[in-house]
């Protein structure tokens, strides 16, 4: 479970009783898409004939542009997650990152799920001796791309949720 039992109102949209604006929700969705897309080659090397994770990222971006309804984006997450089934860890985690990225349309807090699974994909693809370096490298790559206006919120959320996200965000 990568979502906390008690949700942070800063990651809940205003219309659902939180404080997150639509603009910031869309920025989180784009950041999650970037995180998933960064490790997508790990899936595509394993399953070049399977477009589901790439398609999910595209649906997430279509949601950002207002071209896809939230429920359609949410349903696409299940399609991307299904692509993970039976795959080796790097490909599996890359597909799950894509599923989490498109799920941001439904719940903004899935942004960290996309980031966490992307880090897990990078770690799984690295030789065992390089796993920690791969974790830090992917985490830092992601942090460099956090939208400036959301940086403190995302970093605080990473500190709070790292234990339920396999400690991938730890410093």
C-alpha positions as CSV (number, residue, x, y, z in Angstrom):
1,X,0.0,0.0,0.0
2,X,1.6,3.2,-1.1
3,X,-1.2,5.6,-0.1
4,X,-1.3,6.6,3.6
5,X,-4.4,5.7,5.7
6,X,-4.9,9.4,6.4
7,X,-4.6,11.5,3.3
8,X,-2.9,14.8,3.2
9,X,-5.4,17.6,2.3
10,X,-2.7,19.3,0.3
11,X,-2.8,16.4,-2.1
12,X,-6.6,16.4,-2.4
13,X,-8.2,18.7,-5.0
14,X,-10.3,21.6,-3.8
15,X,-13.5,20.1,-5.2
16,X,-12.9,17.0,-3.0
17,X,-12.4,19.1,0.1
18,X,-8.6,19.5,0.0
19,X,-6.4,22.4,-1.0
20,X,-4.8,21.2,-4.2
21,X,-5.6,23.3,-7.3
22,X,-6.3,21.8,-10.7
23,X,-3.1,23.4,-12.0
24,X,-1.0,21.8,-9.3
25,X,-2.8,18.5,-9.8
26,X,-1.9,18.6,-13.5
27,X,1.7,19.4,-12.6
28,X,1.9,16.4,-10.3
29,X,0.5,14.3,-13.1
30,X,3.1,15.5,-15.6
31,X,5.9,14.9,-13.1
32,X,4.6,11.4,-12.5
33,X,4.5,10.8,-16.2
34,X,8.1,11.9,-16.6
35,X,9.1,9.5,-13.8
36,X,7.4,6.6,-15.4
37,X,8.6,7.5,-18.9
38,X,12.2,7.6,-17.7
39,X,12.2,3.9,-16.9
40,X,9.8,2.8,-19.6
41,X,12.6,1.5,-21.8
42,X,13.1,-1.2,-19.1
43,X,9.6,-2.5,-20.0
44,X,9.9,-2.0,-23.7
45,X,13.2,-3.9,-23.9
46,X,11.4,-6.9,-22.3
47,X,8.1,-6.5,-24.2
48,X,8.5,-4.4,-27.3
49,X,5.2,-5.6,-28.7
50,X,3.2,-4.4,-25.6
51,X,2.2,-0.7,-25.8
52,X,0.1,-0.7,-22.6
53,X,2.4,1.2,-20.3
54,X,3.4,3.8,-23.0
55,X,-0.3,4.2,-23.9
56,X,-1.1,4.7,-20.2
57,X,1.4,7.6,-20.0
58,X,-0.1,9.1,-23.1
59,X,-3.6,8.8,-21.6
60,X,-2.3,10.6,-18.4
61,X,-1.0,13.4,-20.5
62,X,-4.3,13.6,-22.5
63,X,-6.1,13.9,-19.1
64,X,-3.8,16.8,-18.2
65,X,-4.8,18.5,-21.5
66,X,-8.5,17.9,-20.7
67,X,-8.9,15.4,-23.5
68,X,-9.7,12.4,-21.4
69,X,-12.1,12.1,-18.4
70,X,-10.7,11.2,-15.0
71,X,-12.6,7.9,-15.0
72,X,-11.1,6.8,-18.3
73,X,-7.6,7.7,-17.1
74,X,-8.2,5.8,-13.8
75,X,-9.4,2.7,-15.7
76,X,-6.3,2.9,-17.9
77,X,-4.2,2.4,-14.7
78,X,-5.5,-1.2,-14.5
79,X,-4.5,-1.8,-18.1
80,X,-0.9,-0.7,-17.4
81,X,-0.8,-2.7,-14.2
82,X,-1.9,-5.8,-16.1
83,X,1.1,-5.4,-18.4
84,X,3.4,-5.9,-15.3
85,X,2.0,-9.4,-14.7
86,X,4.6,-12.1,-15.1
87,X,7.4,-9.8,-16.1
88,X,10.9,-9.6,-14.6
89,X,11.3,-7.0,-11.9
90,X,12.6,-4.1,-14.0
91,X,9.9,-4.4,-16.6
92,X,7.2,-5.1,-13.9
93,X,8.1,-2.0,-11.9
94,X,8.3,0.1,-15.0
95,X,4.8,-0.9,-16.0
96,X,3.5,-0.3,-12.5
97,X,5.1,3.2,-12.6
98,X,3.1,3.9,-15.7
99,X,-0.1,2.6,-14.0
100,X,0.5,4.9,-11.0
101,X,1.3,7.8,-13.3
102,X,-2.1,7.6,-15.1
103,X,-3.8,7.0,-11.8
104,X,-2.8,10.5,-10.6
105,X,-5.8,11.8,-12.5
106,X,-7.9,10.0,-9.9
107,X,-5.8,10.5,-6.8
108,X,-3.0,13.1,-6.9
109,X,-1.0,11.2,-4.2
110,X,-0.3,8.4,-6.8
111,X,2.4,10.7,-8.0
112,X,4.8,9.2,-5.4
113,X,3.7,5.7,-6.5
114,X,4.9,6.4,-10.0
115,X,8.2,7.8,-8.7
116,X,8.7,4.9,-6.2
117,X,8.0,2.2,-8.8
118,X,10.4,4.0,-11.2
119,X,13.1,3.9,-8.6
120,X,12.4,0.2,-8.0
121,X,12.7,-0.4,-11.7
122,X,16.0,1.3,-11.9
123,X,17.3,-0.6,-8.8
124,X,16.1,-3.9,-10.2
125,X,17.9,-3.3,-13.5
126,X,21.2,-2.5,-11.8
127,X,23.8,-5.0,-10.8
128,X,23.4,-5.8,-7.1
129,X,26.6,-4.0,-6.3
130,X,25.3,-0.8,-8.0
131,X,21.7,-1.0,-6.5
132,X,22.2,1.9,-4.0
133,X,23.8,4.1,-6.6
134,X,20.9,3.3,-9.0
135,X,18.4,4.2,-6.3
136,X,20.0,7.5,-5.5
137,X,20.6,8.3,-9.2
138,X,16.9,7.8,-10.1
139,X,15.7,9.5,-7.0
140,X,17.9,12.6,-7.7
141,X,16.9,12.6,-11.4
142,X,13.3,12.7,-10.3
143,X,13.9,15.4,-7.7
144,X,15.5,17.6,-10.3
145,X,12.2,17.6,-12.2
146,X,9.7,18.3,-9.4
147,X,7.8,21.5,-10.4
148,X,9.3,24.4,-8.4
149,X,6.0,25.4,-6.9
150,X,5.4,21.9,-5.6
151,X,9.0,21.0,-4.6
152,X,8.6,21.4,-0.8
153,X,5.3,19.6,-0.8
154,X,6.6,16.6,-2.8
155,X,9.8,16.4,-0.7
156,X,7.9,16.5,2.5
157,X,5.5,13.8,1.2
158,X,8.5,11.7,0.2
159,X,9.9,12.0,3.7
160,X,6.5,11.0,5.2
161,X,5.7,8.2,2.9
162,X,9.1,6.7,2.2
163,X,8.5,3.9,4.8
164,X,5.4,2.7,2.9
165,X,7.2,3.2,-0.4
166,X,10.0,0.7,0.3
167,X,12.2,3.5,1.6
168,X,13.2,4.5,-1.9
169,X,13.1,8.2,-1.1
170,X,15.4,8.0,1.9
171,X,18.5,10.3,2.0
